[in-house]
Amino acid sequence: SDLNTDQLGDLAIDDIVFDPKNPNIMYIGTGDGDGGYSGLTPSTIGILKSTDAGATWLHTGLNYTLSSTGPYYDVINQLLINPVSGNIIYAASSFGLWRSLDSARTWTNVLNDNIKSIAFEPFHPSIIYAGNYSGKVFRSADGGITFNQISNGLPHKGAERMAIAVSDADSNRVYVIAADSARHDFHGLYMSKDKGKTFQLQSSPSIGSPNILGYSNRSEEHTSELQ
């Protein structure tokens, strides 16, 4: 049988979130944020909303006309919904970090950058971390009204696509994994013990750690060549 999304204007969906108080309300971010800059990468038509558990879908205030399925155009990379108030939604996209305070009816661009990853501090959703495509990490303590870049202990060059996670067991600990801007594989894993004020490198191919983001392990490659 046909799926409920078969007739949508964009079949590429990068993220799905549910209203924390009503699972019948859900949002999807369209476009292929993991497709790279391929000529076949579908771009976004914005964010769609369902109020009947996915049976039907409507456009929200973040709505774009799909002008082409390639080459790479704008995409939605990630959605984040406030765990206390489902009215507050964040959308990380290649054309900025957007915030809605009214269940996706209207949106405001709160960070004008190519944002790849966003994360709340557990139990404190007014504290938000954001990582961009070009190797920068930002933190907001006021629900996304203002952001400050974090630089202490993070790479100053050679990194891209910063992905962020905060520990549920200890919200002081923030983790950032970075891809390498030249090789597009593993650049490094960084950890903060002070809510993102400072970071320390935990693992990286440059210090002998495995390449955890794919391709082959360069240290093993080198060993096999010597043999």
N, C-alpha and C positions, 0 to 999 in steps of 0.2 A: 504494500500500500504506500501511497505518497506520504512523505514526511510533511510536518507542518511548516517547514521552511523552504520547501521545494520551489515555491513561486516568488520568493523574495527577490528584490532587485539586485542583491549581491549575495552569493552563496559562500563567500569567504567570511568566516566569523572567528575573531581572535580571542574573544573573552565573553563570559556569561556571568552575571551576578543576579542574586535574588534579594528581594526586600526582606530584611531580617524579621519583620513582623507578619508578613503575608507571602508565602511561597508561590502563590499564584501570580504575583507581580515579579517580572523578570526583565532584564535588559541585556541586549547583545551589542557588542562593538564589531563593526564590519570592516573588511579589508584584511589583507594578509600581512600582518606585521612581522612574520618570520620568513617571508619570501625573499628578503634581500632586495637588490636592485635589478631583479630579473625582468625581462620584457614580458613575462607571463604573470607577473604579480598583480592580483586584483586590488584595486584601490577601494576607498571607503564610500559608502553612502550615508555614513554617520552612525548614530545609535538608534536602535529600534527598541520598542517597549511592548510587552504583552501583559495584560491584566487577567488573562484566563488560562494560565499555566502553559502558554506557548501555542494555543490553538490559533490565535490571530495576532497579528503584529501591526503596530502603527509607528510612524516616524515620530521622533521627539524634536525638541528645539535644535539639536545638533544634527542637521540634515543636509546632505550634499548630493548633488546629481552625479551619478557614475558616468564620467566622461569617457573612460577607456578602461579596458582590462589590462593594459600594459602599454608602455613600460611603467615602472614604479611611480605611483602618485601617492597621495596622502592616505594614511591608514590609522585606525584606532589600535593601539598596542595593548592597553589594559584598562579594565574598569575596576573601581573600588567604591563600595557603598558603606556608608557609616553604619556600624553594627548597632548603634543605639537609635538613630533616626534614619529611616530609609529615604527620607526626603533629600538627604545630602549625598550626592554622587560625584565621583571624580572620574575623569576620562583622560588617560595618558595617550597622546597621539603624536604623530610626526609633525603636527602643526600646533603643538602647545599642550599644556596641562589645563583642562577645563573643569569647572566646578558648577554644579547645579544645586540650588537650595530648595527647589520646588518639584522634586520627582521628575526631573529631566525636561520640564517645560521650557525653561530658559537656562542659558549657560554663560559663564564668564571665563575668559582666558586669564588664568592666574599665574602662569609661567610660560613665557613665549620661547619655547625650545622644542626640540625633538625628544620627547620624554618616552623612554622605553619601559620603565619600571616604577611603581609606586607602592608604598606600604605604610599602614598605620602603626604607631606604637601600640601594642596590646593594652587594652583597658583605657587608653587615652587617645581617642580618635582625632583630637585636635592637633596631635603631633603627627606630621606626615613627612615621609622621606620620598625623594624622587631622584631617579638616575636617568641621565640623558644618553643620547647615542654617541656623543663625542668625548666621553670620559669624565663627566662631572656629576657630582652628587649634591643635592640640595635638601635642606630641612626647614620645615615650617612648624612653629609652635602655636599658631593662631588659626588653625583650620584651613590653611591655604591662602590667607590674605597676603602674607609676605613670606618670602623664602630667602634663606641665606645659603651660600655655597659652602660646603665642607671641603677643606683641602688638606688638613693636617694628617699626614700618614697615607694619603691616597696618591696614586700615581699622577704626576704632573704632565706626562706625555706618554704616548704609546698605548693608551687604553681606549676602549670604546664599549658601548652597550653595557652600561652599568646596571646590574640586577641587584635588588635589595630585599633583605628579609630581616625581621626583628624577632628575637626569641620570645615565645610565649612563656617560657619558664623564668626568663630574666630579661625584662625589657631594657635593661642597661646595655645589653649586647645586641649590636647591629652588625649585620654581615653584608658585604658587597663583593660580588664576583664580577670581574671585568674580562672582556674579550680583548684580544690583541689587535690593534688597529692595522698592523702590517700583515699578520698571518691569518687574522680572523679566527684564531683558536684561543686557548687559555692564556690569559695574561697574569691573573693573580686573584687570590681570595684574601680579603681584608676583614678584620674584626675590630669592632669598637667595644670597649667595656664601660664607656661613659656617655651613653646615649648619642653617639655620633659626633662627639666633640673632637676626638682623635681616633685614628685607626692604626693598626699594625698589620703588616703582611704576614699571613699564615702559611700560604703555599703558593708556589709559582714554578713553572718550568725552569726559570733562571736560577732557582736554588735547588733544582733536582727533583721537584715534585712531578707527579704524573700529569699529563695533559688531559684534564678531565672534561674538556669541551669538544672532544672529537679529534679527527685526523688520527695520526699515529703518534705514539710516545717518542719524542725526539731523542731522549736518552737511550731508549732501546734501539732506535734506528742507528744511532752513533755506535753503540756497542756491536751491533751486527755488522756494521761496515768495517770495524776494526778486526773482527774475526775473519 
